[in-house]
Amino acid sequence: MKHQLWILLCCTVTLSCPLSAQVAAVKISLSVPAGTDPGAAVYVAGTFNGWKQTDSLYRLTRASDGTFRITLPLFANVRYEYKYMLASWKSVETDTSNADISNRILKSADGLEVTDTVASWKKAVRTVPSAQATRMNAMKDSVVASLAPRLSRALDLLKSYVQNELRPQPSAHLRKKIYRRARKNLDAVFQGISKLLGDMIASLSPRQKTSLRTLLQLPAASKDFLNTFQEGLQSVTRQEDPR
């Protein structure tokens, strides 16, 4: 079945290219890292298939010697970029330190034989928060818990405001009373949040403060200050900075 699909793909490539173009059969032999499941689905993706992941037409077949092989029908004398992967881009090939690598490159020619070796497959990296970040998260959780009743109170005040305004003759006295309570409630919320931010900033080292200040001067901060501040705080506390 796969052989038939390969023939169909060759015909498709031939019919879709100029009459002067030729199809090149490029043979690939791939060595994979020790520990790779013998039954693993190994794919190649590149400019020849629009970088489509886990394309069944570009799945390699395991040979008796343990290598994985495939013959690619490509336009002749064309430069292609490509990479290998397992189930998806989440398990794409990397170097031995799990860092991304540059795209592989080949120039197609009929009968070309390519021998590649994958150093490692991408592994999920579990990030462990620093002690400093853990303390900040605890501070945030504590403040959020303490402000929950205030936020609930704000909703109650909004409900009372709407109900009053829907009356045939809204009470001006009640409206003023709601405004006073809302201002008092909002002031308490602002004080709680500002104290949290102040405590967080105070826990940063001078170098971390400089880094955070630089991030907040980027154009993105003017459009979405809170998210930029939060992401910046996470960035500068990812690794605890000794004072």
HELIX and SHEET records of a PDB file:
HELIX    1   1 LYS A    2  SER A   16  1                                  15    
HELIX    2   2 SER A   56  TYR A   58  5                                   3    
HELIX    3   3 TRP A   89  SER A   91  5                                   3    
HELIX    4   4 ALA A  131  GLU A  165  1                                  35    
HELIX    5   5 ALA A  172  ALA A  202  1                                  31    
HELIX    6   6 PRO A  206  LEU A  216  1                                  11    
HELIX    7   7 PRO A  219  LYS A  223  1                                   5    
HELIX    8   8 PHE A  225  VAL A  236  1                                  12    
SHEET    1   A 4 THR A  61  ARG A  62  0                                        
SHEET    2   A 4 PHE A  68  PHE A  75 -1                                        
SHEET    3   A 4 VAL A  23  SER A  31 -1                                        
SHEET    4   A 4 GLU A 113  THR A 117  1                                        
SHEET    1   B 3 TYR A  43  GLY A  46  0                                        
SHEET    2   B 3 ARG A  79  MET A  85 -1                                        
SHEET    3   B 3 ARG A 104  LYS A 107 -1                                        
SHEET    1   C 2 GLU A  93  THR A  94  0                                        
SHEET    2   C 2 SER A 120  TRP A 121 -1                                        
END                                                                             
